[in-house]
Amino acid sequence: MTLSSEHSPTARDPRGIHRAWWVAAVAGLTIVVAGAFSTMPGLLLDPLHDEFHWSRGSIGFASSVNMVLYGVTAPFAAALMDRFGIRRVVACALLVISAGALLTTVMNAAWQLTLFWGLLVGLGTGSMAMAFAATVTNRWFVRRRGLVTGVLASASVLGQMVFLPLLAWVVDTYAWRPANVSLALGALVVSPLVWLLLRDHPADVSLKAYGAEEFTPKPPPVPGAARRALCVLRDSAGTVPFWLMAGAFAICGASTNGIMWTHFTPAAHDHGMPTTVAASLLAVIGVFNVGGTVASGWLTDRYDARRLLAAYFALRGLLLLFLPVMMAPTVQASMVGFVVLFGLLDLATVPPIVALCREFYDEDSAIVFGWVNAAHQVGAALVAFAAGVTRDLVGTYDMVWVAIGVLCAVAALLSLVIRKAPVADEVEGESEASGSSPLSSATGRTGTVPGTRGGAR
């Protein structure tokens, strides 16, 4: 079959914009909307405590379930995208989070918060997590991968922070239920846009990926999505880089989603700061987050991802160590400096981690990153729960901030320990001399590593 010039692999948008950028834009909008759901736990903590007299620990438990599922769902969602396509998975995920948000408005028991917000919203947002961004980037881009990864990563926190002041105002003015309904309606509006505009692969519109030299046919659906996700976990878990990245990223989750996005607002309120002011500070973090993550993507295309990670974690740890002395009823200059610097560093860790996954795990990198991101969410969940319990027991968050700052120093060391994967020619020469597998030399493992899509290892 001969393709017409309109649908040839070299066809371009008549306005000179490659279709990959439109796909990235739709994916970014979807991630922004999904990210807005992550803002609510911090805003719900006090209202639910006051209305239902639930403990902060039980409310934090629901947030923890949400965070764990957000992470654990991602690798399975990436495999499902290989089976059913990006568009179908994302459209369904938007409907699931809408249902979860709406159902919370009629709950009357803490276990229902865990079911509706923890389970449903966790599963839905997890399907639109960083693994989704990595899948879009891997399929549609060959050049500018670091930059696009940075943009899509920043979209999540942009959604959290842009909508946070508005949601905080809605909660203060109309109570928490209208805020949840607003989120659900936002997801429902985006769902048809995803179905109409998002495409699974460049071959769907007869294009090459952006920056690719050759046209790549669309691969056939990969059956057994759950089995494949688990097989990739099994194989990657036998490699040293996986555990180093997972450990560092677990601490990353603890120091961002776990403590900042769940407990910063109530912690600031403990020091006399109005809730809307604290929420506005988080929104400012989101604004600077965009620049920081995009800049990190640009740097990742040019410099060693390991050193970048170590620097990001070290600086973040220093900021968190000094945060307790910056808390005050009013916004001081030191708090402004914290907000700016933390915003620049918040999601800057994502492009280097994605690049390292791609370096070691090739075509399985999106699923491997999904599992690494699961560790991120487990770390976030543990700290979200532990911080709530600590606040109930001792009446302050101060020791939590210090502990997380110390953990960030550990993450910096883990980042530096990750070895650089040898290039193919070097590995082949070393393996011939030692009799070992080339892939095992690159990963510090005896055996094989995920490197081909669902095929023989």
Beta strands, then each sheet from edge to edge (+ up, - down):
end
